[in-house]
Amino acid sequence: MANRTVLIAQMTDIHVGFAQDDQAEELNLTRFRAALRRLLDGPNRPDMLVLSGDITDHGDAESFTKTAALLADCAFPVVPMVGNHDSRAALLGAFPQVIAAEGGFLHYVVEAPMGLRIICLDTLEDGRHGGAFCTARARWLADRLAEAPEAPTLIFMHHPPVVAGIDWMDPAPDEHWITRLRAVLEGQRQVLAVHCGHLHRQISTRFAGIPLGVTPSVAPLVGMDLNPIDAALPDDRELIITEPPSYALHRWDGETLVSHYEQVGDWQVLARFHAALQPMIEGMFAERE
Protein backbone atom coordinates (compact mmCIF):
# COMPACT_ATOMS: atom_id res chain seq x y z
CA MET A 1 0.00 0.00 0.00
CA ALA A 2 1.32 3.44 -0.89
CA ASN A 3 2.31 5.78 1.90
CA ARG A 4 -0.02 8.71 2.61
CA THR A 5 1.04 11.92 0.90
CA VAL A 6 -0.37 15.40 0.55
CA LEU A 7 -0.69 16.98 -2.91
CA ILE A 8 -0.99 20.76 -3.11
CA ALA A 9 -1.84 21.88 -6.64
CA GLN A 10 -0.82 25.37 -7.73
CA MET A 11 -2.20 27.29 -10.68
CA THR A 12 -1.09 30.83 -11.30
CA ASP A 13 -1.55 33.73 -13.72
CA ILE A 14 -4.80 32.62 -15.31
CA HIS A 15 -5.68 36.16 -16.45
CA VAL A 16 -9.38 35.53 -17.03
CA GLY A 17 -10.85 38.51 -18.87
CA PHE A 18 -8.16 38.99 -21.49
CA ALA A 19 -10.47 38.60 -24.48
CA GLN A 20 -9.94 38.74 -28.21
CA ASP A 21 -12.85 39.85 -30.36
CA ASP A 22 -12.56 37.03 -32.89
CA GLN A 23 -12.93 34.16 -30.40
CA ALA A 24 -16.08 32.41 -29.23
CA GLU A 25 -14.48 32.04 -25.82
CA GLU A 26 -11.46 33.93 -24.60
CA LEU A 27 -8.18 32.02 -24.90
CA ASN A 28 -7.28 32.25 -21.22
CA LEU A 29 -10.61 30.82 -20.10
CA THR A 30 -10.18 27.93 -22.55
CA ARG A 31 -6.69 27.27 -21.20
CA PHE A 32 -7.99 27.37 -17.63
CA ARG A 33 -10.74 24.86 -18.46
CA ALA A 34 -8.13 22.48 -19.89
CA ALA A 35 -5.81 22.78 -16.88
CA LEU A 36 -8.63 22.35 -14.41
CA ARG A 37 -10.04 19.36 -16.30
CA ARG A 38 -6.62 17.69 -16.18
CA LEU A 39 -6.54 18.25 -12.43
CA LEU A 40 -10.07 16.90 -11.92
CA ASP A 41 -9.89 13.93 -14.30
CA GLY A 42 -6.20 13.04 -14.15
CA PRO A 43 -4.51 10.51 -11.85
CA ASN A 44 -3.28 13.06 -9.29
CA ARG A 45 -6.28 14.40 -7.41
CA PRO A 46 -4.93 17.10 -5.09
CA ASP A 47 -5.88 17.78 -1.49
CA MET A 48 -5.97 21.51 -2.20
CA LEU A 49 -5.65 23.98 -5.06
CA VAL A 50 -3.80 27.27 -4.55
CA LEU A 51 -4.44 30.02 -7.10
CA SER A 52 -1.37 32.17 -6.59
CA GLY A 53 -2.50 35.46 -8.08
CA ASP A 54 -3.39 37.19 -11.33
CA ILE A 55 -6.54 35.13 -11.40
CA THR A 56 -8.03 37.85 -13.60
CA ASP A 57 -6.56 40.28 -16.08
CA HIS A 58 -8.44 43.40 -15.00
CA GLY A 59 -9.58 42.60 -11.45
CA ASP A 60 -13.25 42.86 -12.46
CA ALA A 61 -16.09 41.10 -10.68
CA GLU A 62 -17.33 39.37 -13.87
CA SER A 63 -14.01 37.62 -14.45
CA PHE A 64 -13.80 36.52 -10.83
CA THR A 65 -17.37 35.19 -11.05
CA LYS A 66 -16.50 33.17 -14.18
CA THR A 67 -13.49 31.70 -12.42
CA ALA A 68 -15.42 30.78 -9.28
CA ALA A 69 -18.12 29.09 -11.37
CA LEU A 70 -15.56 26.83 -13.07
CA LEU A 71 -14.10 25.92 -9.68
CA ALA A 72 -17.48 24.89 -8.27
CA ASP A 73 -16.88 21.26 -9.32
CA CYS A 74 -13.73 20.96 -7.20
CA ALA A 75 -14.10 18.40 -4.42
CA PHE A 76 -11.12 19.92 -2.61
CA PRO A 77 -10.51 23.32 -1.01
CA VAL A 78 -9.56 26.21 -3.30
CA VAL A 79 -7.24 28.88 -1.89
CA PRO A 80 -7.32 32.09 -3.99
CA MET A 81 -4.65 34.80 -3.72
CA VAL A 82 -4.29 38.26 -5.24
CA GLY A 83 -1.76 39.30 -7.84
CA ASN A 84 -1.02 42.67 -9.36
CA HIS A 85 -3.82 42.29 -11.94
CA ASP A 86 -6.44 41.44 -9.31
CA SER A 87 -8.72 43.39 -6.99
CA ARG A 88 -9.06 42.43 -3.34
CA ALA A 89 -12.70 43.53 -3.23
CA ALA A 90 -13.68 41.54 -6.33
CA LEU A 91 -11.87 38.45 -5.05
CA LEU A 92 -13.71 38.66 -1.73
CA GLY A 93 -17.00 38.95 -3.60
CA ALA A 94 -16.41 35.79 -5.63
CA PHE A 95 -14.76 33.71 -2.89
CA PRO A 96 -16.65 34.29 0.38
CA GLN A 97 -14.45 31.76 2.19
CA VAL A 98 -11.65 34.34 2.15
CA ILE A 99 -11.64 36.80 5.04
CA ALA A 100 -9.65 40.01 4.88
CA ALA A 101 -7.13 40.48 7.66
CA GLU A 102 -6.32 43.66 9.55
CA GLY A 103 -5.39 46.37 7.10
CA GLY A 104 -7.44 44.72 4.36
CA PHE A 105 -4.67 42.32 3.34
CA LEU A 106 -5.63 38.91 1.95
CA HIS A 107 -3.03 36.84 3.75
CA TYR A 108 -3.79 33.79 5.83
CA VAL A 109 -2.66 30.42 7.15
CA VAL A 110 -4.11 27.11 5.94
CA GLU A 111 -3.56 23.94 7.95
CA ALA A 112 -3.05 21.11 5.46
CA PRO A 113 -3.01 17.36 6.26
CA MET A 114 0.01 15.62 7.77
CA GLY A 115 1.07 18.65 9.78
CA LEU A 116 1.88 20.82 6.75
CA ARG A 117 1.28 24.51 7.33
CA ILE A 118 0.62 26.78 4.35
CA ILE A 119 1.10 30.55 4.55
CA CYS A 120 -0.34 32.66 1.73
CA LEU A 121 1.08 36.17 1.41
CA ASP A 122 -0.48 39.27 -0.11
CA THR A 123 2.10 41.11 -2.26
CA LEU A 124 -0.32 43.44 -4.04
CA GLU A 125 0.17 47.19 -4.10
CA ASP A 126 -2.62 48.83 -6.06
CA GLY A 127 -1.36 50.56 -9.19
CA ARG A 128 2.01 48.80 -9.13
CA HIS A 129 3.10 45.98 -11.43
CA GLY A 130 5.81 44.72 -9.09
CA GLY A 131 5.55 43.29 -5.62
CA ALA A 132 5.08 44.87 -2.21
CA PHE A 133 5.63 43.73 1.36
CA CYS A 134 5.12 46.53 3.86
CA THR A 135 6.08 46.60 7.55
CA ALA A 136 2.56 45.54 8.58
CA ARG A 137 2.74 42.44 6.38
CA ALA A 138 6.27 41.71 7.60
CA ARG A 139 5.09 41.80 11.22
CA TRP A 140 2.19 39.52 10.37
CA LEU A 141 4.45 36.95 8.72
CA ALA A 142 6.99 37.08 11.55
CA ASP A 143 4.19 36.45 14.07
CA ARG A 144 2.81 33.51 12.08
CA LEU A 145 6.24 31.89 11.81
CA ALA A 146 6.94 32.48 15.52
CA GLU A 147 3.72 30.82 16.65
CA ALA A 148 4.66 27.45 15.07
CA PRO A 149 8.48 27.34 14.76
CA GLU A 150 8.61 23.54 14.45
CA ALA A 151 5.79 23.09 11.92
CA PRO A 152 6.85 22.31 8.33
CA THR A 153 5.71 25.37 6.38
CA LEU A 154 5.14 26.11 2.71
CA ILE A 155 4.82 29.76 1.64
CA PHE A 156 2.94 30.95 -1.44
CA MET A 157 3.20 34.48 -2.84
CA HIS A 158 2.52 36.01 -6.22
CA HIS A 159 5.67 38.04 -6.87
CA PRO A 160 9.06 36.29 -6.83
CA PRO A 161 11.49 38.28 -4.65
CA VAL A 162 14.39 37.50 -6.97
CA VAL A 163 15.96 38.71 -10.20
CA ALA A 164 15.40 35.87 -12.67
CA GLY A 165 16.95 37.46 -15.77
CA ILE A 166 13.72 38.20 -17.64
CA ASP A 167 14.60 41.88 -17.63
CA TRP A 168 11.24 43.48 -18.33
CA MET A 169 9.50 41.40 -15.64
CA ASP A 170 12.16 41.50 -12.91
CA PRO A 171 12.32 43.68 -9.80
CA ALA A 172 15.42 45.62 -8.86
CA PRO A 173 17.53 43.44 -6.54
CA ASP A 174 17.49 45.98 -3.70
CA GLU A 175 13.79 46.89 -3.61
CA HIS A 176 12.68 47.59 -0.04
CA TRP A 177 9.98 44.93 -0.03
CA ILE A 178 12.50 42.23 -0.98
CA THR A 179 14.94 43.30 1.74
CA ARG A 180 12.10 43.33 4.26
CA LEU A 181 10.93 39.84 3.29
CA ARG A 182 14.47 38.45 3.39
CA ALA A 183 14.93 39.76 6.93
CA VAL A 184 11.81 37.89 8.08
CA LEU A 185 12.68 34.60 6.37
CA GLU A 186 16.38 34.30 7.19
CA GLY A 187 16.98 31.51 9.69
CA GLN A 188 13.41 30.16 9.45
CA ARG A 189 14.33 26.50 9.14
CA GLN A 190 10.73 25.31 9.25
CA VAL A 191 10.04 26.90 5.85
CA LEU A 192 10.38 24.11 3.30
CA ALA A 193 10.00 26.30 0.21
CA VAL A 194 8.54 29.46 -1.24
CA HIS A 195 6.42 29.14 -4.38
CA CYS A 196 5.43 32.06 -6.61
CA GLY A 197 3.87 33.00 -9.93
CA HIS A 198 3.97 36.27 -11.88
CA LEU A 199 6.87 35.46 -14.25
CA HIS A 200 4.89 33.05 -16.47
CA ARG A 201 7.85 30.64 -16.60
CA GLN A 202 9.23 27.78 -14.49
CA ILE A 203 12.20 28.93 -12.42
CA SER A 204 14.13 27.38 -9.53
CA THR A 205 16.46 29.25 -7.20
CA ARG A 206 16.95 30.08 -3.50
CA PHE A 207 15.97 33.07 -1.40
CA ALA A 208 17.13 33.71 2.17
CA GLY A 209 18.58 30.19 2.10
CA ILE A 210 15.18 28.66 1.23
CA PRO A 211 14.31 26.85 -2.03
CA LEU A 212 12.17 29.11 -4.22
CA GLY A 213 10.17 28.02 -7.24
CA VAL A 214 8.14 29.88 -9.82
CA THR A 215 5.26 27.97 -11.37
CA PRO A 216 4.60 28.67 -15.07
CA SER A 217 1.30 30.27 -16.00
CA VAL A 218 -2.03 28.93 -17.13
CA ALA A 219 -2.25 31.91 -19.49
CA PRO A 220 0.28 32.14 -22.36
CA LEU A 221 3.87 32.13 -21.18
CA VAL A 222 6.51 34.83 -21.26
CA GLY A 223 9.18 34.43 -23.94
CA MET A 224 12.46 32.87 -22.84
CA ASP A 225 14.90 35.73 -23.45
CA LEU A 226 17.54 36.47 -20.79
CA ASN A 227 19.13 39.40 -22.62
CA PRO A 228 18.90 42.93 -21.21
CA ILE A 229 16.12 45.06 -22.62
CA ASP A 230 16.16 48.75 -23.44
CA ALA A 231 12.71 50.24 -22.82
CA ALA A 232 13.48 52.99 -25.34
CA LEU A 233 14.56 50.60 -28.11
CA PRO A 234 11.99 48.07 -29.40
CA ASP A 235 14.02 45.07 -30.58
CA ASP A 236 11.26 42.70 -31.82
CA ARG A 237 11.95 40.15 -29.09
CA GLU A 238 9.29 37.57 -28.19
CA LEU A 239 7.30 38.76 -25.18
CA ILE A 240 4.28 36.43 -24.91
CA ILE A 241 4.04 32.99 -26.55
CA THR A 242 1.44 30.23 -26.63
CA GLU A 243 3.34 27.48 -24.87
CA PRO A 244 0.82 25.09 -23.26
CA PRO A 245 -0.87 25.95 -19.96
CA SER A 246 0.95 24.59 -16.92
CA TYR A 247 0.42 23.90 -13.25
CA ALA A 248 2.37 22.49 -10.31
CA LEU A 249 1.85 19.67 -7.83
CA HIS A 250 3.74 20.01 -4.55
CA ARG A 251 4.03 16.59 -2.87
CA TRP A 252 4.60 16.32 0.89
CA ASP A 253 5.20 12.89 2.46
CA GLY A 254 5.81 14.08 6.00
CA GLU A 255 9.56 14.46 5.49
CA THR A 256 10.28 15.78 1.99
CA LEU A 257 8.63 18.32 -0.28
CA VAL A 258 8.94 17.60 -4.02
CA SER A 259 7.46 19.82 -6.74
CA HIS A 260 6.26 18.51 -10.10
CA TYR A 261 5.23 20.60 -13.12
CA GLU A 262 2.95 19.48 -15.94
CA GLN A 263 2.07 21.07 -19.24
CA VAL A 264 -1.50 20.47 -20.34
CA GLY A 265 -2.10 19.30 -23.90
CA ASP A 266 -3.32 16.53 -26.15
CA TRP A 267 -0.24 14.36 -25.70
CA GLN A 268 0.21 10.90 -27.20
CA VAL A 269 0.64 8.08 -24.66
CA LEU A 270 3.58 5.91 -25.76
CA ALA A 271 3.45 3.27 -23.02
CA ARG A 272 0.96 1.99 -20.44
CA PHE A 273 1.36 -0.48 -17.60
CA HIS A 274 0.23 -3.61 -19.43
CA ALA A 275 1.29 -7.20 -18.74
CA ALA A 276 4.12 -6.99 -21.25
CA LEU A 277 5.82 -4.27 -19.18
CA GLN A 278 5.22 -5.93 -15.81
CA PRO A 279 8.72 -7.52 -15.66
CA MET A 280 10.32 -4.10 -16.17
CA ILE A 281 8.24 -2.52 -13.38
CA GLU A 282 8.89 -5.45 -11.04
CA GLY A 283 12.60 -5.15 -11.77
CA MET A 284 12.59 -1.49 -10.81
CA PHE A 285 10.98 -2.29 -7.48
CA ALA A 286 13.46 -5.14 -6.92
CA GLU A 287 16.33 -2.65 -7.20
CA ARG A 288 15.04 -0.88 -4.09
CA GLU A 289 15.68 -3.91 -1.90
C-alpha positions in Angstrom: 0.0 0.0 0.0 1.3 3.4 -0.9 2.3 5.8 1.9 0.0 8.7 2.6 1.0 11.9 0.9 -0.4 15.4 0.5 -0.7 17.0 -2.9 -1.0 20.8 -3.1 -1.8 21.9 -6.6 -0.8 25.4 -7.7 -2.2 27.3 -10.7 -1.1 30.8 -11.3 -1.5 33.7 -13.7 -4.8 32.6 -15.3 -5.7 36.2 -16.5 -9.4 35.5 -17.0 -10.9 38.5 -18.9 -8.2 39.0 -21.5 -10.5 38.6 -24.5 -9.9 38.7 -28.2 -12.9 39.9 -30.4 -12.6 37.0 -32.9 -12.9 34.2 -30.4 -16.1 32.4 -29.2 -14.5 32.0 -25.8 -11.5 33.9 -24.6 -8.2 32.0 -24.9 -7.3 32.2 -21.2 -10.6 30.8 -20.1 -10.2 27.9 -22.6 -6.7 27.3 -21.2 -8.0 27.4 -17.6 -10.7 24.9 -18.5 -8.1 22.5 -19.9 -5.8 22.8 -16.9 -8.6 22.4 -14.4 -10.0 19.4 -16.3 -6.6 17.7 -16.2 -6.5 18.2 -12.4 -10.1 16.9 -11.9 -9.9 13.9 -14.3 -6.2 13.0 -14.1 -4.5 10.5 -11.9 -3.3 13.1 -9.3 -6.3 14.4 -7.4 -4.9 17.1 -5.1 -5.9 17.8 -1.5 -6.0 21.5 -2.2 -5.6 24.0 -5.1 -3.8 27.3 -4.5 -4.4 30.0 -7.1 -1.4 32.2 -6.6 -2.5 35.5 -8.1 -3.4 37.2 -11.3 -6.5 35.1 -11.4 -8.0 37.9 -13.6 -6.6 40.3 -16.1 -8.4 43.4 -15.0 -9.6 42.6 -11.4 -13.2 42.9 -12.5 -16.1 41.1 -10.7 -17.3 39.4 -13.9 -14.0 37.6 -14.5 -13.8 36.5 -10.8 -17.4 35.2 -11.1 -16.5 33.2 -14.2 -13.5 31.7 -12.4 -15.4 30.8 -9.3 -18.1 29.1 -11.4 -15.6 26.8 -13.1 -14.1 25.9 -9.7 -17.5 24.9 -8.3 -16.9 21.3 -9.3 -13.7 21.0 -7.2 -14.1 18.4 -4.4 -11.1 19.9 -2.6 -10.5 23.3 -1.0 -9.6 26.2 -3.3 -7.2 28.9 -1.9 -7.3 32.1 -4.0 -4.6 34.8 -3.7 -4.3 38.3 -5.2 -1.8 39.3 -7.8 -1.0 42.7 -9.4 -3.8 42.3 -11.9 -6.4 41.4 -9.3 -8.7 43.4 -7.0 -9.1 42.4 -3.3 -12.7 43.5 -3.2 -13.7 41.5 -6.3 -11.9 38.5 -5.1 -13.7 38.7 -1.7 -17.0 39.0 -3.6 -16.4 35.8 -5.6 -14.8 33.7 -2.9 -16.7 34.3 0.4 -14.4 31.8 2.2 -11.6 34.3 2.1 -11.6 36.8 5.0 -9.7 40.0 4.9 -7.1 40.5 7.7 -6.3 43.7 9.6 -5.4 46.4 7.1 -7.4 44.7 4.4 -4.7 42.3 3.3 -5.6 38.9 1.9 -3.0 36.8 3.7 -3.8 33.8 5.8 -2.7 30.4 7.2 -4.1 27.1 5.9 -3.6 23.9 8.0 -3.0 21.1 5.5 -3.0 17.4 6.3 0.0 15.6 7.8 1.1 18.6 9.8 1.9 20.8 6.8 1.3 24.5 7.3 0.6 26.8 4.3 1.1 30.5 4.5 -0.3 32.7 1.7 1.1 36.2 1.4 -0.5 39.3 -0.1 2.1 41.1 -2.3 -0.3 43.4 -4.0 0.2 47.2 -4.1 -2.6 48.8 -6.1 -1.4 50.6 -9.2 2.0 48.8 -9.1 3.1 46.0 -11.4 5.8 44.7 -9.1 5.6 43.3 -5.6 5.1 44.9 -2.2 5.6 43.7 1.4 5.1 46.5 3.9 6.1 46.6 7.5 2.6 45.5 8.6 2.7 42.4 6.4 6.3 41.7 7.6 5.1 41.8 11.2 2.2 39.5 10.4 4.4 37.0 8.7 7.0 37.1 11.5 4.2 36.5 14.1 2.8 33.5 12.1 6.2 31.9 11.8 6.9 32.5 15.5 3.7 30.8 16.6 4.7 27.4 15.1 8.5 27.3 14.8 8.6 23.5 14.4 5.8 23.1 11.9 6.9 22.3 8.3 5.7 25.4 6.4 5.1 26.1 2.7 4.8 29.8 1.6 2.9 30.9 -1.4 3.2 34.5 -2.8 2.5 36.0 -6.2 5.7 38.0 -6.9 9.1 36.3 -6.8 11.5 38.3 -4.7 14.4 37.5 -7.0 16.0 38.7 -10.2 15.4 35.9 -12.7 16.9 37.5 -15.8 13.7 38.2 -17.6 14.6 41.9 -17.6 11.2 43.5 -18.3 9.5 41.4 -15.6 12.2 41.5 -12.9 12.3 43.7 -9.8 15.4 45.6 -8.9 17.5 43.4 -6.5 17.5 46.0 -3.7 13.8 46.9 -3.6 12.7 47.6 0.0 10.0 44.9 0.0 12.5 42.2 -1.0 14.9 43.3 1.7 12.1 43.3 4.3 10.9 39.8 3.3 14.5 38.4 3.4 14.9 39.8 6.9 11.8 37.9 8.1 12.7 34.6 6.4 16.4 34.3 7.2 17.0 31.5 9.7 13.4 30.2 9.5 14.3 26.5 9.1 10.7 25.3 9.2 10.0 26.9 5.8 10.4 24.1 3.3 10.0 26.3 0.2 8.5 29.5 -1.2 6.4 29.1 -4.4 5.4 32.1 -6.6 3.9 33.0 -9.9 4.0 36.3 -11.9 6.9 35.5 -14.3 4.9 33.0 -16.5 7.9 30.6 -16.6 9.2 27.8 -14.5 12.2 28.9 -12.4 14.1 27.4 -9.5 16.5 29.3 -7.2 16.9 30.1 -3.5 16.0 33.1 -1.4 17.1 33.7 2.2 18.6 30.2 2.1 15.2 28.7 1.2 14.3 26.9 -2.0 12.2 29.1 -4.2 10.2 28.0 -7.2 8.1 29.9 -9.8 5.3 28.0 -11.4 4.6 28.7 -15.1 1.3 30.3 -16.0 -2.0 28.9 -17.1 -2.3 31.9 -19.5 0.3 32.1 -22.4 3.9 32.1 -21.2 6.5 34.8 -21.3 9.2 34.4 -23.9 12.5 32.9 -22.8 14.9 35.7 -23.4 17.5 36.5 -20.8 19.1 39.4 -22.6 18.9 42.9 -21.2 16.1 45.1 -22.6 16.2 48.8 -23.4 12.7 50.2 -22.8 13.5 53.0 -25.3 14.6 50.6 -28.1 12.0 48.1 -29.4 14.0 45.1 -30.6 11.3 42.7 -31.8 11.9 40.2 -29.1 9.3 37.6 -28.2 7.3 38.8 -25.2 4.3 36.4 -24.9 4.0 33.0 -26.5 1.4 30.2 -26.6 3.3 27.5 -24.9 0.8 25.1 -23.3 -0.9 26.0 -20.0 1.0 24.6 -16.9 0.4 23.9 -13.2 2.4 22.5 -10.3 1.8 19.7 -7.8 3.7 20.0 -4.6 4.0 16.6 -2.9 4.6 16.3 0.9 5.2 12.9 2.5 5.8 14.1 6.0 9.6 14.5 5.5 10.3 15.8 2.0 8.6 18.3 -0.3 8.9 17.6 -4.0 7.5 19.8 -6.7 6.3 18.5 -10.1 5.2 20.6 -13.1 3.0 19.5 -15.9 2.1 21.1 -19.2 -1.5 20.5 -20.3 -2.1 19.3 -23.9 -3.3 16.5 -26.1 -0.2 14.4 -25.7 0.2 10.9 -27.2 0.6 8.1 -24.7 3.6 5.9 -25.8 3.4 3.3 -23.0 1.0 2.0 -20.4 1.4 -0.5 -17.6 0.2 -3.6 -19.4 1.3 -7.2 -18.7 4.1 -7.0 -21.2 5.8 -4.3 -19.2 5.2 -5.9 -15.8 8.7 -7.5 -15.7 10.3 -4.1 -16.2 8.2 -2.5 -13.4 8.9 -5.5 -11.0 12.6 -5.1 -11.8 12.6 -1.5 -10.8 11.0 -2.3 -7.5 13.5 -5.1 -6.9 16.3 -2.7 -7.2 15.0 -0.9 -4.1 15.7 -3.9 -1.9 
